[in-house]
Amino acid sequence: MSNTILVSESGRHPEVVCPVRSPLLRWTLVVLGTFFVALGVVGVFVPLMPTTVFIIMAAGCYARASPRFHRWLWEHRWFGPSLRAWSQHRSMPRRARKVALVSVVASFSLSVAVVPVWWVRLMLGAMGVALFVFLWRIPILEDLSTPL
């Protein structure tokens, strides 16, 4: 059985199907989740740093390591709506996607500009384009209600 999460249609907290049993791995995931939450909080105040992506990664860590932390994040006033949107619709709020796209362009452009090795520049450019395309293809939450 894989590590998956069941999501209720009501938008309430999902049930964890397969939590991690190893104490060391559980501890590692809690630390990583907390690190991602901290980066997400920084992203609230720093314009070019995405919040939603870090909160989704934190939720993934917490879902497998700590139902209590996962429930806290899922029901959080600021972070909960983005998590529920991603979990239920695989979508992002318009502003979150815009900030993520701008962040990718800014950070990868700066990286390509300062790295002196040509093949590293090429790899960074390819990763930046791939990430941009991935984020661009994520549906916007407001668009889900409009008919095709």
NORWO-V540871 format. One record per helix or strand of 3 or more residues. SS is the DSSP state (helix for helix, strand for strand). FROM is the first residue (numbers start at 1). TO is the last residue. Records with the same first field share a line. If there is no record, write none. Layout:
SS: FROM-TO  FROM-TO
This chain:
helix: 23-45  52-65  67-74  80-89  94-114  118-137  141-145
